[in-house]
Amino acid sequence: MKRILIILPNNLGDVIMAIPVLYGLRRDDPQCHISFFVENGFEGGLENLPVCDRIFRFHRKKYREYATVSSWRDGVKELLGAAHILRNEMFDLVINYAQHPYLSPFTSLIQSKISLGAIMSRDGCRAIDDLWSQYLYAIPFARKFNRLHATDVYKRIAGIKGTVVSSIVVTESEKLAAVSFLKSQSIDSFEKLVFFQPGAAFKSKKWLPEHFIELGKMLIDDGYTICISGALSESEIVNQIDEGLQHGCIVLAGKLTFRETLSALSLSRFLVTGDTALMHAAASLSVRTIALFSSTNPVETGPYGADHYIVCGKCEHRPCFKTECSMMTCMKRIPPRTIYELIVHDQFKPSGDYDLYRTSINKNGDYELVCDTAAAIDYFTSDGAAITLKALDPHDIYYRSAAISDRYREESLLVASYLDKMVRETDMYELTGNPGALSNFEMIKQELTKVNEIGKWWFALLNIRLNSISLLDFGLAIRKSRDVCLMTKAEILNGIAQ
């Protein structure tokens, strides 16, 4: 029986986005045993899953506190103790999806037969050796050349292909408890039950309270009931909306646990939310979701699944990934009337103020956005993203672009020519031992930074690989650097080949 551990003690939304991986692993190997290493308090989406055999809870905040006081040595001991517990599980495969640097050595301490994602090599070098983890780490440096949702990158790292059917599991007893609770709040019918999730991790991801109020009033006039969800810390915005609506809504914020919120949400018809953990949970529960996106990228982290809506206000800076924004242009441009029409009539009136997308799962088994508005702002460039995908998987023909722009081809060929020069410098060093060859290698690499657009992607990928090479054995490091340059060049040529 293959024993697998997933490491992802990140936020709640990231954990939920990894759930399809568990179902895919079990689909491909029904006998495998799957464990999940998650931050304590973020395990709600994993509970009761038939594909998650064990949950290891990680008290990250406690370890962080240790690191800021004189008792940091006690924190190291506890961290080593946690790694020892996991090492005793004798995992065959560990997948580290987390990008926190401290989890690289932690992953290596588990000593599994195979480790994917960021690890710490025995000589102290942080290494990312598998192709799709390298792809994951390259995305922030050139986002317009990625068309994959985070879940679909996670799937590729784990070796999972095709469509994966998955869902958060709400038990029958949890549903009955949710029904009982909602009835105690005078909600007897769920046919017209809509959830609002106005809070979010960052201010830039929040729709305006007055927009929620305007939408709520229209829905309530049509006989809908509104449930306003959120954490206790989000009470201010929740109460503002509640006071604005005056009647026809139930405040759940701070009253229910995350699991209890999921159970109530599973009974609703729609969720209206920003880019939040509850958005990911609703999508996993197949509750139709209207996700209002602003600073983040719906291609990467939208509601995973089919038949959800994503509405994005027009803003030339999106996605900016800002946590604060004084203008909030993108959120201001999403009108409540549009959201109302989507909920009540499943239609909308086109506008130059926003772009509207429907989510789908394509024939390749990947999440995809279908734009319902003309002249939408593109989150990625189709031919550029096709090049980067084909580079890593030349046998996958689904994303091959019919035409590759001359610009991306020329930029890619320019990068390939620089890589040839870098290879020649490593050969020169091995032949002569002249350190000037290594200086030339570095100068040529810096020249790569001048190649714009898709050149930024290739440079990021190359740097991730070169930085994963240990320098303790210098001769071996030179040979590995040469191999990395040759491999990256071969991938570039694969990517632009017709």
C-alpha positions as CSV (number, residue, x, y, z in Angstrom):
1,M,0.0,0.0,0.0
2,K,1.5,3.3,-1.1
3,R,1.6,5.9,1.7
4,I,1.3,9.6,0.6
5,L,1.5,12.8,2.6
6,I,0.4,16.2,1.3
7,I,2.0,19.2,3.0
8,L,0.0,22.4,2.8
9,P,-0.3,24.3,6.1
10,N,-1.4,27.4,4.2
11,N,-4.7,29.3,4.3
12,L,-8.1,27.6,4.2
13,G,-8.7,28.3,0.5
14,D,-5.4,26.7,-0.6
15,V,-6.2,23.6,1.3
16,I,-9.6,23.3,-0.4
17,M,-8.0,23.8,-3.8
18,A,-5.9,20.8,-3.1
19,I,-8.9,18.5,-2.4
20,P,-9.2,17.3,-6.1
21,V,-5.6,16.0,-5.8
22,L,-6.7,13.6,-3.0
23,Y,-9.5,12.3,-5.1
24,G,-7.2,11.9,-8.1
25,L,-4.6,10.0,-6.2
26,R,-7.3,7.6,-4.8
27,R,-8.8,7.3,-8.3
28,D,-5.4,6.2,-9.8
29,D,-4.5,4.0,-6.8
30,P,-7.6,2.8,-4.8
31,Q,-5.4,1.2,-2.2
32,C,-3.2,4.2,-1.4
33,H,-3.2,5.8,2.1
34,I,-3.4,9.6,2.0
35,S,-2.5,11.9,4.9
36,F,-2.6,15.7,5.0
37,F,-0.4,18.0,7.0
38,V,-2.4,21.2,7.6
39,E,-2.4,24.2,9.9
40,N,-4.6,23.7,13.0
41,G,-7.9,25.4,12.3
42,F,-7.7,25.0,8.5
43,E,-8.7,21.3,8.3
44,G,-12.5,22.0,8.0
45,G,-12.6,21.2,4.3
46,L,-10.8,17.9,4.8
47,E,-13.0,16.4,7.5
48,N,-15.1,13.4,6.6
49,L,-13.4,13.1,3.2
50,P,-13.3,9.4,2.1
51,V,-10.0,10.1,0.4
52,C,-8.2,11.6,3.4
53,D,-7.2,8.9,5.8
54,R,-5.4,11.0,8.4
55,I,-5.0,14.7,9.2
56,F,-1.9,15.9,10.9
57,R,-2.5,19.3,12.5
58,F,0.3,21.8,12.6
59,H,0.3,24.6,15.2
60,R,2.1,27.1,13.0
61,K,1.3,30.2,15.2
62,K,2.8,28.5,18.2
63,Y,6.1,27.8,16.3
64,R,6.1,31.4,15.0
65,E,5.8,32.6,18.6
66,Y,8.8,30.4,19.6
67,A,10.9,32.0,16.8
68,T,10.4,35.5,18.3
69,V,11.4,34.8,21.9
70,S,14.4,33.4,23.7
71,S,12.9,29.9,23.8
72,W,13.4,29.4,20.0
73,R,15.4,26.3,20.8
74,D,12.2,24.8,22.3
75,G,10.5,25.6,19.0
76,V,13.2,23.8,17.0
77,K,12.8,20.7,19.3
78,E,9.0,20.6,18.7
79,L,9.4,21.1,15.0
80,L,11.9,18.2,14.9
81,G,9.5,16.2,17.0
82,A,6.7,16.8,14.5
83,A,9.0,15.7,11.7
84,H,10.0,12.6,13.6
85,I,6.3,11.6,14.0
86,L,5.8,11.9,10.2
87,R,9.1,10.1,9.5
88,N,7.9,7.2,11.5
89,E,4.9,6.9,9.1
90,M,7.4,5.8,6.4
91,F,5.7,7.7,3.5
92,D,6.5,6.6,0.0
93,L,5.6,10.0,-1.4
94,V,5.6,13.5,0.1
95,I,4.2,16.4,-1.9
96,N,5.1,19.8,-0.5
97,Y,2.7,22.3,-2.0
98,A,3.5,25.0,0.5
99,Q,5.9,27.7,-0.6
100,H,7.0,28.8,2.8
101,P,10.8,28.4,3.0
102,Y,10.9,26.8,6.4
103,L,8.9,23.9,5.1
104,S,11.6,22.8,2.7
105,P,13.9,21.4,5.4
106,F,10.9,20.1,7.3
107,T,9.9,18.1,4.2
108,S,13.4,16.7,3.9
109,L,13.4,15.7,7.5
110,I,10.5,13.3,6.9
111,Q,12.8,11.3,4.6
112,S,10.2,9.8,2.3
113,K,11.2,7.7,-0.7
114,I,10.1,10.4,-3.1
115,S,9.6,14.1,-2.3
116,L,8.0,16.7,-4.7
117,G,8.0,20.4,-4.3
118,A,10.6,22.4,-2.4
119,I,13.0,20.4,-0.3
120,M,16.3,21.0,1.5
121,S,19.1,18.8,0.1
122,R,21.5,17.1,2.4
123,D,24.1,19.7,1.8
124,G,21.8,22.6,2.8
125,C,20.5,23.8,-0.6
126,R,16.8,24.6,-1.1
127,A,15.9,22.6,-4.2
128,I,12.9,22.4,-6.5
129,D,13.6,19.5,-8.8
130,D,10.3,18.4,-10.3
131,L,9.1,20.1,-13.5
132,W,5.6,21.1,-12.4
133,S,6.8,22.5,-9.0
134,Q,9.3,24.6,-11.0
135,Y,6.3,25.8,-13.1
136,L,4.4,26.7,-10.0
137,Y,7.2,28.8,-8.6
138,A,7.7,30.5,-12.0
139,I,4.1,31.8,-12.3
140,P,4.4,34.9,-10.1
141,F,7.2,36.2,-12.3
142,A,5.3,36.1,-15.6
143,R,1.6,35.5,-14.9
144,K,0.3,36.2,-18.4
145,F,2.1,33.0,-19.6
146,N,0.1,30.7,-17.3
147,R,-3.4,29.6,-18.0
148,L,-3.7,26.9,-15.4
149,H,-5.6,27.0,-12.2
150,A,-3.6,26.3,-9.0
151,T,-5.6,23.1,-8.6
152,D,-4.6,21.9,-12.1
153,V,-0.9,22.7,-11.3
154,Y,-1.3,20.7,-8.1
155,K,-2.7,17.8,-10.1
156,R,0.2,17.9,-12.5
157,I,2.8,17.9,-9.7
158,A,1.1,14.8,-8.3
159,G,1.0,13.2,-11.8
160,I,-2.8,13.3,-12.1
161,K,-4.4,13.6,-15.5
162,G,-7.9,14.3,-16.8
163,T,-11.1,15.3,-15.1
164,V,-11.3,14.6,-11.3
165,V,-14.7,14.4,-9.6
166,S,-14.3,15.7,-6.1
167,S,-16.3,17.4,-3.3
168,I,-16.2,18.5,0.3
169,V,-18.3,16.1,2.3
170,V,-21.1,17.3,4.5
171,T,-22.6,14.4,6.5
172,E,-26.3,13.8,6.8
173,S,-26.2,14.7,10.5
174,E,-24.5,18.0,9.7
175,K,-27.2,18.7,7.1
176,L,-30.0,17.9,9.5
177,A,-28.4,20.2,12.1
178,A,-28.1,23.0,9.5
179,V,-31.8,22.5,8.5
180,S,-32.8,22.7,12.2
181,F,-30.7,25.8,12.8
182,L,-32.1,27.6,9.7
183,K,-35.6,26.8,10.7
184,S,-35.0,28.2,14.1
185,Q,-34.1,31.4,12.3
186,S,-37.5,31.3,10.5
187,I,-36.1,30.0,7.2
188,D,-38.4,27.1,6.1
189,S,-37.7,27.1,2.4
190,F,-34.2,26.9,0.9
191,E,-35.3,27.4,-2.8
192,K,-34.6,31.1,-2.5
193,L,-31.7,31.1,0.0
194,V,-28.7,33.2,-1.0
195,F,-25.5,33.5,1.0
196,F,-23.4,36.7,1.1
197,Q,-19.8,36.5,2.2
198,P,-18.8,40.2,2.4
199,G,-15.5,39.7,4.3
200,A,-12.2,38.8,2.8
201,A,-8.6,38.5,3.8
202,F,-7.7,41.8,2.3
203,K,-9.6,45.1,1.8
204,S,-8.9,45.0,-1.9
205,K,-10.9,41.8,-2.3
206,K,-14.1,43.2,-0.7
207,W,-17.1,44.3,-2.7
208,L,-18.6,47.5,-1.3
209,P,-21.1,47.1,1.6
210,E,-23.5,49.5,-0.1
211,H,-23.5,47.2,-3.2
212,F,-24.3,44.2,-1.0
213,I,-27.2,46.2,0.5
214,E,-28.5,47.2,-2.8
215,L,-28.4,43.7,-4.1
216,G,-29.9,42.3,-1.0
217,K,-32.9,44.7,-1.2
218,M,-33.7,43.6,-4.7
219,L,-33.5,39.9,-3.8
220,I,-35.6,40.3,-0.7
221,D,-38.2,42.2,-2.7
222,D,-38.3,39.1,-4.9
223,G,-38.9,36.8,-2.0
224,Y,-35.3,35.7,-1.4
225,T,-33.7,35.2,2.1
226,I,-30.2,36.3,2.7
227,C,-27.7,34.6,5.0
228,I,-24.6,36.8,5.8
229,S,-21.7,34.6,6.7
230,G,-18.3,35.5,8.0
231,A,-15.9,35.2,10.9
232,L,-16.4,37.1,14.1
233,S,-13.6,39.5,13.0
234,E,-15.8,40.5,10.1
235,S,-18.7,41.6,12.2
236,E,-18.4,45.3,11.4
237,I,-19.0,44.9,7.6
238,V,-21.7,42.2,8.3
239,N,-23.6,44.4,10.7
240,Q,-23.4,47.3,8.3
241,I,-25.1,45.2,5.7
242,D,-27.6,43.8,8.1
243,E,-28.6,47.3,9.3
244,G,-28.9,48.4,5.7
245,L,-31.2,45.6,4.8
246,Q,-33.3,45.9,8.0
247,H,-35.3,42.7,7.3
248,G,-35.1,39.5,5.2
249,C,-31.6,38.5,6.2
250,I,-30.0,36.3,8.9
251,V,-26.6,37.0,10.3
252,L,-24.4,33.9,10.7
253,A,-21.1,35.6,11.1
254,G,-19.4,34.6,14.4
255,K,-22.3,32.2,15.3
256,L,-21.3,29.1,13.4
257,T,-18.1,27.1,13.0
258,F,-16.7,26.7,9.5
259,R,-18.1,23.2,9.3
260,E,-21.5,24.5,10.4
261,T,-21.3,27.3,7.8
262,L,-20.5,24.7,5.1
263,S,-23.5,22.7,6.1
264,A,-25.9,25.7,5.9
265,L,-24.2,26.8,2.7
266,S,-24.8,23.4,1.1
267,L,-28.6,24.1,1.3
268,S,-28.4,27.5,-0.5
269,R,-28.9,28.3,-4.1
270,F,-26.2,30.9,-4.6
271,L,-23.1,32.4,-2.9
272,V,-22.0,36.0,-3.6
273,T,-18.5,36.5,-2.5
274,G,-15.1,37.9,-3.3
275,D,-12.0,35.7,-3.7
276,T,-12.4,33.9,-0.3
277,A,-12.1,30.4,1.3
278,L,-15.9,30.2,1.3
279,M,-15.9,30.7,-2.5
280,H,-13.6,27.6,-2.9
281,A,-15.8,25.7,-0.4
282,A,-19.1,26.6,-2.3
283,A,-17.6,25.5,-5.6
284,S,-16.5,22.2,-4.1
285,L,-20.0,21.7,-2.7
286,S,-21.4,22.5,-6.2
287,V,-23.3,25.5,-4.9
288,R,-23.5,28.1,-7.7
289,T,-21.0,30.8,-7.0
290,I,-20.8,34.4,-8.2
291,A,-17.2,35.4,-7.5
292,L,-16.4,39.1,-7.6
293,F,-12.7,39.4,-8.5
294,S,-10.5,42.5,-8.2
295,S,-6.8,42.3,-7.3
296,T,-6.3,38.6,-7.7
297,N,-6.4,36.4,-10.7
298,P,-9.5,34.2,-11.4
299,V,-7.5,32.1,-13.8
300,E,-5.3,30.9,-11.0
301,T,-7.7,30.9,-8.0
302,G,-11.3,31.1,-9.3
303,P,-14.1,28.9,-8.1
304,Y,-13.0,25.5,-9.4
305,G,-15.6,23.6,-11.3
306,A,-18.3,24.3,-13.9
307,D,-21.2,26.8,-14.1
308,H,-20.0,29.4,-11.7
309,Y,-19.8,33.1,-12.6
310,I,-16.9,35.4,-12.2
311,V,-17.4,39.2,-12.5
312,C,-14.4,41.5,-12.8
313,G,-14.6,45.2,-12.8
314,K,-12.6,46.9,-15.6
315,C,-9.3,48.2,-14.4
316,E,-6.1,48.5,-16.4
317,H,-4.1,47.4,-13.4
318,R,-5.8,44.1,-12.7
319,P,-4.7,41.8,-11.4
320,C,-2.5,44.0,-9.2
321,F,-2.3,41.7,-6.2
322,K,-2.5,44.7,-3.9
323,T,-3.9,44.1,-0.4
324,E,-5.0,47.7,-0.1
325,C,-6.4,50.1,-2.8
326,S,-7.6,53.6,-2.3
327,M,-9.5,53.7,-5.5
328,M,-11.2,50.2,-5.5
329,T,-12.1,50.9,-9.2
330,C,-12.6,47.2,-10.1
331,M,-15.0,46.5,-7.3
332,K,-16.9,49.8,-7.7
333,R,-17.6,48.9,-11.4
334,I,-19.4,45.7,-10.6
335,P,-23.1,46.8,-10.4
336,P,-25.6,45.1,-8.0
337,R,-28.1,44.9,-10.8
338,T,-25.9,42.6,-12.8
339,I,-25.5,40.2,-9.9
340,Y,-29.3,40.3,-9.3
341,E,-29.9,39.4,-13.0
342,L,-27.5,36.5,-12.8
343,I,-29.2,35.1,-9.7
344,V,-32.8,35.6,-10.7
345,H,-32.7,35.3,-14.5
346,D,-29.3,33.6,-15.3
347,Q,-28.6,36.5,-17.7
348,F,-27.0,39.9,-17.7
349,K,-26.8,43.2,-19.6
350,P,-23.4,43.7,-21.2
351,S,-21.5,46.7,-20.0
352,G,-18.1,48.3,-20.6
353,D,-17.6,48.5,-16.8
354,Y,-16.9,44.8,-16.2
355,D,-16.1,41.5,-17.7
356,L,-18.1,38.4,-17.0
357,Y,-16.9,34.8,-17.2
358,R,-18.4,31.4,-16.8
359,T,-16.2,28.6,-15.3
360,S,-16.0,25.2,-17.0
361,I,-13.9,22.1,-17.0
362,N,-12.5,21.5,-20.5
363,K,-11.9,18.2,-22.3
364,N,-8.4,18.1,-20.9
365,G,-9.8,18.0,-17.4
366,D,-8.7,21.6,-16.6
367,Y,-10.5,24.6,-15.3
368,E,-11.2,27.2,-17.9
369,L,-12.9,30.6,-18.1
370,V,-15.3,31.3,-20.9
371,C,-15.7,35.0,-21.4
372,D,-19.3,36.3,-21.9
373,T,-18.3,39.9,-22.7
374,A,-16.6,41.4,-25.6
375,A,-13.2,43.2,-25.5
376,A,-12.4,41.6,-22.1
377,I,-9.1,42.3,-20.4
378,D,-7.0,39.1,-20.9
379,Y,-5.5,37.5,-17.8
380,F,-3.1,35.5,-20.0
381,T,-2.0,35.3,-23.6
382,S,-3.2,32.2,-25.3
383,D,-0.3,31.5,-27.6
384,G,2.3,32.4,-24.9
385,A,0.6,30.1,-22.3
386,A,0.5,27.4,-25.0
387,I,4.3,27.7,-25.4
388,T,5.0,27.3,-21.7
389,L,2.7,24.3,-21.3
390,K,4.0,22.6,-24.4
391,A,7.6,23.2,-23.3
392,L,7.1,21.0,-20.2
393,D,4.7,18.5,-21.8
394,P,5.3,18.3,-25.5
395,H,3.0,15.2,-25.8
396,D,-0.1,17.1,-24.5
397,I,-1.6,18.5,-27.7
398,Y,-4.7,20.1,-26.2
399,Y,-3.2,23.5,-25.7
400,R,-1.1,23.7,-28.8
401,S,-1.8,27.1,-30.4
402,A,-2.6,27.2,-34.1
403,A,-0.4,30.3,-34.4
404,I,2.5,31.5,-32.3
405,S,3.2,35.2,-32.4
406,D,6.5,36.1,-34.1
407,R,7.3,38.2,-31.0
408,Y,7.2,35.2,-28.6
409,R,9.0,33.0,-31.0
410,E,11.8,35.6,-31.5
411,E,12.1,36.3,-27.8
412,S,12.3,32.5,-27.0
413,L,14.9,32.0,-29.7
414,L,16.9,34.9,-28.2
415,V,16.8,33.2,-24.8
416,A,17.9,29.9,-26.4
417,S,20.9,31.7,-28.0
418,Y,21.9,33.1,-24.6
419,L,21.7,29.6,-23.1
420,D,24.0,28.3,-25.8
421,K,26.5,31.0,-24.8
422,M,26.2,30.0,-21.2
423,V,26.8,26.3,-22.1
424,R,30.0,27.3,-24.0
425,E,31.3,29.2,-20.9
426,T,30.8,26.1,-18.7
427,D,32.6,24.0,-21.3
428,M,35.4,26.6,-21.3
429,Y,35.7,26.5,-17.5
430,E,35.9,22.7,-17.5
431,L,38.6,22.8,-20.2
432,T,40.8,25.6,-18.8
433,G,39.7,26.2,-15.2
434,N,39.7,29.9,-16.0
435,P,37.4,31.7,-13.5
436,G,36.7,34.4,-16.2
437,A,34.4,31.8,-17.9
438,L,32.2,31.8,-14.8
439,S,32.1,35.6,-14.8
440,N,31.0,35.5,-18.4
441,F,28.4,32.9,-17.5
442,E,26.9,35.3,-14.9
443,M,27.1,38.3,-17.3
444,I,25.3,36.4,-20.0
445,K,22.6,35.3,-17.5
446,Q,22.1,39.0,-16.6
447,E,21.6,39.8,-20.2
448,L,18.6,37.5,-20.1
449,T,16.8,40.0,-17.9
450,K,16.6,42.3,-20.9
451,V,14.4,39.9,-22.8
452,N,10.9,41.0,-22.0
453,E,7.5,39.3,-22.1
454,I,8.0,35.5,-22.4
455,G,11.7,36.0,-21.7
456,K,10.7,36.7,-18.1
457,W,9.2,33.3,-17.9
458,W,12.2,31.5,-19.2
459,F,14.5,33.5,-16.9
460,A,12.4,32.7,-13.9
461,L,12.4,29.0,-14.8
462,L,16.2,29.0,-15.3
463,N,16.8,30.8,-12.0
464,I,14.7,28.4,-10.1
465,R,16.7,25.5,-11.5
466,L,20.2,27.1,-11.1
467,N,19.4,28.1,-7.5
468,S,18.5,24.5,-6.7
469,I,22.1,23.4,-7.4
470,S,24.3,22.9,-4.5
471,L,27.8,24.5,-4.7
472,L,29.6,22.3,-2.2
473,D,30.9,20.1,-5.0
474,F,31.9,22.9,-7.4
475,G,32.8,20.7,-10.3
476,L,29.5,18.9,-10.1
477,A,27.7,22.2,-9.8
478,I,29.2,23.4,-13.1
479,R,28.1,20.3,-14.9
480,K,24.6,20.5,-13.5
481,S,24.4,24.2,-14.5
482,R,25.4,23.2,-18.0
483,D,22.7,20.5,-18.0
484,V,20.1,23.0,-16.7
485,C,20.9,25.3,-19.6
486,L,20.6,22.6,-22.1
487,M,17.4,21.3,-20.7
488,T,15.8,24.7,-20.6
489,K,16.9,25.4,-24.2
490,A,15.4,22.0,-25.3
491,E,12.1,22.9,-23.6
492,I,12.0,26.3,-25.3
493,L,12.5,24.7,-28.7
494,N,9.7,22.2,-27.9
495,G,7.4,25.0,-26.9
496,I,7.8,27.0,-30.1
497,A,7.9,24.0,-32.4
498,Q,4.9,23.8,-34.9
